Amino acid sequence: MATHETTDTKSGGMLDLIEKVGNRLPDPSILFLLGTLLVMALSAIAAWGNWQVQPRLPQQVMETVVTSDGETVEQPSFNAEGQPILEWQDSGEPLAATSLLTRDGLFWAISSMVDNFMGFPPLGVVLVGMLGIGIAERTGLIAAVLKGFMLIVPGMLLTPSMVFIGIMSSMAMDAGYVVLPPLAALLYKAVGRSPLAGIAAVFAGVSAGFNANLFITGLDPMLAGFATTGGQVIDPNYEMNPACNWWFMVASTFVMTLTGWAVTSFFVERRLHSKAPDEGGPLPAEELDMTEHKLTPTDVRGLYAALGAFVVTLGAFLLMILWPNAPLNGQGVLFDRWVESIVPMIFMTFIIPGLAFGLAVGNIKNDKDVAKLLVESMASMAPIIVLAFFAAQFIEHFRHSGLDRMLAMAGGQALGQADMPAWLLIVLFILLTVCFNLFIGSMSAKYAMFAPIFIPMFMLVGISPELTQAAYRIGDSVSNIITPLNAYLVIILVFMQKYVPKGGMGTLISTMLPYTIVFTIVWTLMLLLWMQLDIPLGPDGPLTYDVMKIAE
């Protein structure tokens, strides 16, 4: 499906307009600074105007009836169609904005600046992960592995391989954001294709396909916990099976891989083919030295050494994971210990084989060479560190102001109180999640707010919590690649600027927007078809909820 020929497509169209306008915006660091100032002003306006959002949850209306033996009991009230009557009731104190332009607000903004930066979720992941990758890259290991990869994977399957690997990387938490984009860029560059297309394809898999996977991941029990709490609003005995969406997510993995392949081939690469290399286009074929893409005897010797080091490292980790009472065996704070240690594990699985490769091929001769490579690797991450500082301030100011929760609650109530058929409710819920993913980047934070609203309300119109959760997972995934509140978006931007120095947020968003649009359409239609065919979403994953259980 990949297209290799350079097209004569003239620049223009909506995506080029988005790129042009976006790149005329200030530098991303300054853009996040301006965004932070805007949030501060909006928080002050909201607080001054006393804007409040009252949390409300759907509750079933109860009525008092007298039984045949004269007892007075409370039971759910049903309408003429046999559906429970629903009313929205206040739940908790009103949500109000916290002004960041008051004495206390400004103190928080100043005093928390360092904590915001140090607590920026991707920062440690990127610095540690990229330090190991940097060693592997600078010793020549990654280049040799890419050469071997090109010999194994046919060129036409390069894109679906990248998308699929990106989707599956959610098993390693957020590590895919760090490891895969630079590797994909190098691989595409090596075969004369746009490095930006490689970044886009793998980023689409990692982020837009985040909630699909062939296996149960750490996300599933976390989501099930929130959903169980929401379901118990209606049914105190309700429990969600963490694997309830498994079959749908397995099918989604293959459908989204094919969708990402099609978007990359028919939209992204065709558009990039008309651009110069420094604007994201591919390298002209005559500039490629194909001899560079063949494994030499030295490369093979280094790869054997690296493979041996990798096997030993992996074996050591497997022993620590599987052996009872070993350091990585058992439950951690939130997930299994090995899951919570995945980033240091990735660091070591790159740096140890990288060092073995360097020693075998003669690129590393002593400890000073190793220290030099480490310093060079860290120095290359300076743009990431600068961008992370300003992005962290923006995200934390938005959260501290309370505007994120207020917007989500207001939008959720508006949709929840609408009287619509089940399929339309599902579609609008997906779109609502897509929209609010632009304002609240955290998957768990949105679901903690949405689950108590939508799960009980949808249960009362016959939609199962399992189906509501599947719809949420779609909406949460597809817009990850275009929201500035995705903390890793700025990291991808830095990877992109290595190949497109003049590119900015406009270049990145215009490249990724086709994925968001097509993924949203295809994934939503897939769920509607799943509903039409009445296929269970997974083990204990029904599509409907029997509202008559309420009366039992």
N, C-alpha and C positions, 0 to 999 in steps of 0.2 A: 504493500500500500504506500510505501514511501515514494516520494517524488524527488528525483535527483536533478532534473534538468532545470537550468535557470530560466525563469519566465520573464516575459517582457511586460508584466503587469505594472501599470503606472501607479505611482503612489496616490493615495486618496482613499476615500471611504471612511466609515465611522472609526475603525480601529486606528488608522493613521491619524485621524483628528484627535482621538483620545491620547495617542502617544505624543503628538505635537503639543497639545495643550498641557498635558501632564509634565512633559519635560521642560516647559517654560516656567513651571512652578519653581520655587527656590530649591536649593539642594535639600535632599531628604532630611538631613540633620536639622536644617533651619525650618523645614516644613513641620517637623515634629515639635520644634520649639514654638512655632506660631500656633500649632494645634493646642499645645499646653496653655498658652496665653488665652486662646479662645475658650477653652474649657473653664478657665478661671473666671472669665467675664460672664459666660453663660450661667455658671453656678451662682454668681452674685446676683444676676438678673432673676433667676429662678427663686433664690432665697428672698430677695427683695419683694418679688411679686407673690410670695407665700404660696408657690405652686406645690401642691401635695397630691399624692396618689394613694388612695385608700386600698390596701390589699383586700381583695375579696376572693372567696373560694366558692365553687358551686356546692350546694348542699341540697339533699332531697327534702321535700316538704313532708312533714309527718302530720297525721291526723289522729284524733282520739276516737276510738270506736268501742262499742260495748259488745262483748262476746255473748254467745247464747247462754252461758252460765252466769251472766251478769258482771263479769270482770271488765274493767276499763283498761284498755291497752293502747299503746302507740304503734302505728304501722305506717309504711310509706303511702303517700297519696298518688294515685295514678289518674291520667287524663282519659278522655274517651277512646283514644287509640291504644290504651294499655301501657303507655310510657310513663315513667315516674315524673312527677312535677318537680321542676328544678327552680331554686331561687339562689341568688348570689348573696352571701352574707359576709359582713366585715370580718376580717381575720387579722388581728394585731393592730399596732399603731400605724397611722398614716406615714408613708414614706415622704421625706422632705429633702430638699437639696441642702448640701453643706457649702456655704459660701467660702471660696478660697481667697477672697479679697478682704476678709476681716483680719483683725489682729491675730486670732488663733489660726485662721486659715493660712495666712502668710507665714506664720511661725512653722506650721506643719510643712509647707512647701519648701522652706529653707532647711529645716532640721532633718527632713526625711530624704533629702537629695541623694546622699550617699547610700542610704538603705535601699532606696528605689533602684539605684544602679546595681548595687551588689545583689539585690534580690531579683533582678531581671531574669526570668526563667531560662532563656536560651544561653545566657552569657557563659556560665560554667560549662554547660554541655558543649558549646561551640569551641571554647578555648581548649578544653581537655581533649575532645574528639579530634579537632583539627591539628593539635600538636602531634598526635600519633600519626595522622594522615600525612602531615608535613614531612615527617621523617621517611615514611614509605615513599612519598613522591620524590623527595630530594635524593634518595639513594638510587632511584630508578626502578624500584619494585613495581609501582603502579603502572608505569609505562610498559614494563614487560608483561604484566598481567593483562593489560589492555590489548597488547599485541596477540596474546594467546586467546583472549576473548573473541577477537575479530576472526581468528581462525576457526572458532567453534560455532559462533552464532552467525547465521546468514544475514547479509545486510538488510534484507527486507523484514527480518524479525527483530531488528535492533530496537525499534520504537516500542512494540508491544512488550519486549523484554524489560525495557526501562520502566514502563508504566506498571507492569505486573510486580516487579521488584519493589517499586515505590509503594504500591498498595500493601504488599506483604510486610513492609518495614515497620508497620504500626505495632508488630509484635515486639519490637525493640524500643517501644515508647517513642520519643522524639528524635532518636539517633538518626533516622533516615534523612531528616532535614540537613544534617551536618555532613554525613558520609556520602550520600548519593549524588547530589547536584554537581559538585566539582568533578566526580568521576565520570558522570554522564557527559559533561561538557568536554572533558579530555577525549572521551571515546568518540563523540561526534566529530570533534575537530580532527582526530586522527584519520577518519575516513572521508574527509572533505565535505562534511555537512556542518550546518550552523551549530556552534556550541550552545547558542541560546535556545535552539530547538531541543537539544538534549536536556538542558536545565528545565525547560518548560514541561517536557514529557514526564520526567521523573518527579518534578514538583507537583504536577497534577496528580500523579499516583500517590505520592506521600501525603499530600494535604487534601485535595478534593476527593480522593478515594479513601480517606482516613478511616472511615467506619466500616469498610468492607475488609474481609479477610477470609482465608480458608480455615482458620483456627479460632478458637475462643481466646481472646486477649484479656489483659487487665482491665480494659474498658467495660467489658460485659458485666462483671459483678458490681462495679461502681454504678453503672446506669441502673441495674436491677434494684439496687438499694434505694435510689431516689424514686423509682417507679413503684416499688412496694409501698413506700410511705404514701404516695399519691393514691394508690389503689385502696389503701386501708381507710381513706376518707369515706368511701362508699361501702366497702366490704372489709370489716375488721380482721377477717381471717385470710385475706388475700396475700399471696406470696408469689413473686415473679421468679421463674427459673432463669438464671443468668444466660443460659444457652438458648433462650426462647427465640432469638432472631437468627440463629446459626445458619439454617438452610437458605434463608433469604440473603444473608451476607456472603455465603459461598457462591451463590449464583451471581450476586452483585460483583464479586471479584472478577469473574470472567466477562460480564457485560461491560463493566467500567474499563477493563483492559482494552477491549475492542473499541469502545467509545473513545478512549484516550488516543488509541492508535489512529482512528479516523480523524479526530480533531487535529492531531499533530500533522498528519499527512495532507489533509485537504484544506486546512486553514492556516496553521502556524508556519509550516515549512514553505508552503507556496508563497506566503506573504514575505517571509524572510529571504527567499531566493532572489527577490528583486533588489535587495539591499546590499550595500558594500560590506566587506568583512567587519570594519570598525563600527558598523551600525547594526550588527547582528547577523549579517549574511554569511553564507558558506565561503570557505577558502576556494579560490579557483583551482581547478584540477592540476594546472601546470605548475602551481606553486608547491605541490605535494611531492615529497621525495619518498616514493613507495618503498625504497630500500629501508627506510626508517621503521617500517611496519612489519619487518621480518625478524623473527627471533634469532639472535646470534648464539654461538656456542657459549659465550660468556653469560648471556641472558639465561640460557637453559641451566647453567651451573648455579647461577644465583637463585633461580626459581626453585630448584631442588632444595637448596639450603633454606629458602624462605618457607617452602612447603613443610619441611621437617620441623622448623621452628613453630609454624602454625599448628601442626598436629600436636606437638608437645604442649603448646599453650592451651589449645582447645581441650586436650585430654585433662590437663590440670584443672581447668574450669569445670569440666564435667564431673570430675571427682569431687570437687568442692560443692557442686550443686546436688549430686545424687547420693553421696556418702552421708549416712545419718550423722547429725551433729557437726557436719563440716561447716566452714565459715559461710557458704552461700546456700546451705540447705535449710529449708523451712520457710516460715512466714516472716516477712519483714513488718514494717510499720503499716503500709497500705497494701503492698503486693508481696509476691514471693521475694526472698532476699536477692536472688539472681537478677530479677527484673529491676529492682532498685539499684543494682550495681552495674547496669548494662553499659553506661558510658565509660567508666574505668575499664570494663572488660573490653570494649571496643578499642580504647586507647592502647591497651596492651596487645590485642590481637593485630594491631597495625604496626606498633613500634617494634615489637620483638621480631616478627618476620622481616620488617624493614631493615633492622640492624643486621640480621643474618644475611640478607641479600647484599647489603653494603659491604660487609666483611668478605663475602664470597667473591664479589666482582672487583674488590679493591677500592671502592669509593670511600670506605672508612678504614683508617689505619690505626687510629688511637682514640683516646677519650676526648681529646681536643676537637677532633672532627665531629664527634657526636654532639658536644656542647655547641659547636658552631651551627650545626644543622637545627638544633632545638631553638637557638636564638633566631635564626632566619625564619623558622616556622612561626614563631610568636610574632616577629616583626611584620610578617605578611598579614596578620590579623588586626593591625592597627585600625583600618577602616571599619571593621566590625565593632571594635570597642567604642569608637567615637559615635557611631550610629546608635549603638545599643544604649549609650548614656541618655541621649535625647528621647529615644523611643520609650525607654523605661519611665521617664518623667511624664510623658503624655499619658501612657496607659494607667499609671498609678494616680495621676490627678483626676482622670475621668472616673476611676473607681471610687476614689475618696470623696468626690463631689456628690456621689449618690445618683447622678444622672443616668448611669447605666441601668440600675435596678428600676428606676422610675419609668424609663422608656419601655423596658421589657414588660413591666406589670401593666402599664396603660395599654400597650398593644395587645397583650395577651387577653385582657378583659374584653376589649373591643371585639376580638374574634370569637372568644368563648361565649359571648352572649348572642351571637348571631344564630338564626334558625335556618340551618342548611342541611342538605342531604349528606350522608356519610362521606361519599367520594369527594365532594366539594370541600367539606371540612378538612379532609386529609390534605388536599391540594393547597388550600389556604394556610394550613398549619405549616406545611413545608416552606411555603413562600415567606410566612412570618418568621420562621426560624432563620431562613436565608438572610432576611433583612436585619434581624437583630443580631446575627453573627457579625455584622459590620460594626456593631456598637459594643458588644460584649464578647471578647475573644475566648473566654474560658468556656469549654464545653460543659464542665460540671456546674459552673455558676449559673449558666442559662437553664440547665435541666433542673437544678435545685429550685429554680423559680417557676419554670413552666410545668413541671410534673404535678404539683399540687393543684394547678389550675385546670390543665387540659385532660389529664388522665381521669379524674372523677367526672368531669363534664362529659367527656366522650363515652365513658362507661355507661352513663345514663341514657345515651342515645344508641347504645348497642355496639360501640367500637371498643375493642379490647385494648388494655394497656400495652400489650405486646405490639399491636399495630401502631398505636400512638408513638411508641418508642422507635419503631422502625422508621416512621415518617420523620421523627426528630433527627435521627441519625443521618438521614439524607440531607435535610436542610442545614444541619450543622457542618457537613463536610464540604458541600459544593462551593460555598463562598469563602472558604478559608484562604484561597489563593489570591483574593483581591482585597481583603480587609486589612487596613493598616494595623488593626488591633491583634492580628496574628503576629506574635512577637518574632516569629521566624521569617516573616516577609522581608524584614530589613536585612536578614542574613542572606536570603536569596538575592536581594538587590546587590549586595556586595559581590557575590559570586558572579552575577551578571555583568557588573561593571568591569570585571577583569577582562572581558571580551568586547564590551560596548562601553568604552570609557565615558562617552557623552550621554549615555542612557541614564534615565532617572526613573522615578516612580511611574511616569507615563508609559515608558517602554515596557516595564514589567507588567503593569495592569492591562495594557492593550494586548500583550502577548498571552496573558492568562485568561482574559475575559471570555474568549470563545469556549474554553473548557468549562467555566462556570455556567454559561448559558446552555450548552449542549448537555453537560452532566445533569443539570437540573431537570431538563426536559426528559431525557432518556430514563433517568433513575425514577422520576415521578411516574412516568408511563409504565415502567416496569412494575412498580408497586401497585398501580391501579389494575394492571393485567393480573397480577398475583391475587388481588382481591376478587377479580372477576372469575378466576379459575378456582377460587376457594382452596388455595393450597396453604397448609399450615406454615407459619414463618420459621418454625423450628420445633424442637422438643418442648411440649407444653406452650406452644406458640399459636393459639387460636387467633383468628381474625376478628371474631365477634365476641361480645360479652352478653350473656343472658341476663337481661335486666330483671327477670322474674326471680332471680336469686335474692334480690333485695327484699322481696316480700316473704321469703321463707324464714 
